[in-house]
């Protein structure tokens, strides 16, 4: 049997997810690995941080936003403050949700910690999937270090589905390396 041409052989190999490293200038670097097929776009937010938007491949009804914020050196943030901020951010989703309450869940990150709450939109339960109309919303905050935090928005159609799990794994696997 003849061997496959190299280019054809390479196209048959499964593609591995690629890490994206953002240069944060004097603050260091931020590395994240989007799910396979997802694209990343970034927008600098003055001197306060960077907004990251993750877009899935066509046919996947999900979205992820990560807003990196540089924390001023004089502001130390506690776990309790992060938890309280997440609960405050989530207040707007409670009344329209199936859950009708805020339940903090951990986001485990290397060298830091985070929390999120997830909500199912009661008006969309049982409805067919509609592009960019999400049945589930996860909202959280990650404390990567005393210098860097991020707010997180995870949107999809199934809290227990692969899309939500992939987005949560992506943000949990993100790392921050301060400038030395």
Secondary structure in CASP SS format (residue, H / E / C, confidence):
PFRMAT SS
TARGET T0000
AUTHOR 0000-0000-0000
METHOD secondary structure of the structure
MODEL  1
X C 1.00
X C 1.00
X C 1.00
X C 1.00
X C 1.00
X H 1.00
X H 1.00
X H 1.00
X H 1.00
X H 1.00
X H 1.00
X H 1.00
X C 1.00
X C 1.00
X C 1.00
X C 1.00
X C 1.00
X C 1.00
X E 1.00
X E 1.00
X E 1.00
X E 1.00
X E 1.00
X C 1.00
X H 1.00
X H 1.00
X H 1.00
X E 1.00
X E 1.00
X E 1.00
X E 1.00
X E 1.00
X E 1.00
X C 1.00
X C 1.00
X C 1.00
X C 1.00
X C 1.00
X E 1.00
X E 1.00
X E 1.00
X E 1.00
X E 1.00
X E 1.00
X E 1.00
X C 1.00
X C 1.00
X C 1.00
X E 1.00
X E 1.00
X E 1.00
X E 1.00
X E 1.00
X E 1.00
X E 1.00
X C 1.00
X C 1.00
X C 1.00
X C 1.00
X C 1.00
X C 1.00
X C 1.00
X E 1.00
X E 1.00
X E 1.00
X E 1.00
X E 1.00
X E 1.00
X E 1.00
X E 1.00
X C 1.00
X C 1.00
X C 1.00
X C 1.00
X C 1.00
X C 1.00
X C 1.00
X C 1.00
X H 1.00
X H 1.00
X H 1.00
X H 1.00
X H 1.00
X H 1.00
X H 1.00
X H 1.00
X H 1.00
X H 1.00
X H 1.00
X H 1.00
X H 1.00
X H 1.00
X H 1.00
X H 1.00
X C 1.00
X C 1.00
X E 1.00
X C 1.00
X C 1.00
X C 1.00
X C 1.00
X C 1.00
X C 1.00
X C 1.00
X E 1.00
X E 1.00
X E 1.00
X C 1.00
X C 1.00
X C 1.00
X C 1.00
X C 1.00
X E 1.00
X E 1.00
X E 1.00
X E 1.00
X E 1.00
X E 1.00
X E 1.00
X E 1.00
X E 1.00
X H 1.00
X H 1.00
X H 1.00
X C 1.00
X C 1.00
X C 1.00
X C 1.00
X C 1.00
X E 1.00
X C 1.00
X C 1.00
X E 1.00
X C 1.00
X C 1.00
X E 1.00
X E 1.00
X E 1.00
X E 1.00
X E 1.00
X E 1.00
X E 1.00
X E 1.00
X C 1.00
X C 1.00
X C 1.00
X C 1.00
X E 1.00
X E 1.00
X E 1.00
X E 1.00
X E 1.00
X E 1.00
X E 1.00
X E 1.00
X E 1.00
X C 1.00
X C 1.00
X C 1.00
X C 1.00
X C 1.00
X H 1.00
X H 1.00
X H 1.00
X H 1.00
X H 1.00
X H 1.00
X H 1.00
X H 1.00
X H 1.00
X H 1.00
X H 1.00
X C 1.00
X C 1.00
X E 1.00
X E 1.00
X E 1.00
X E 1.00
X C 1.00
X C 1.00
END
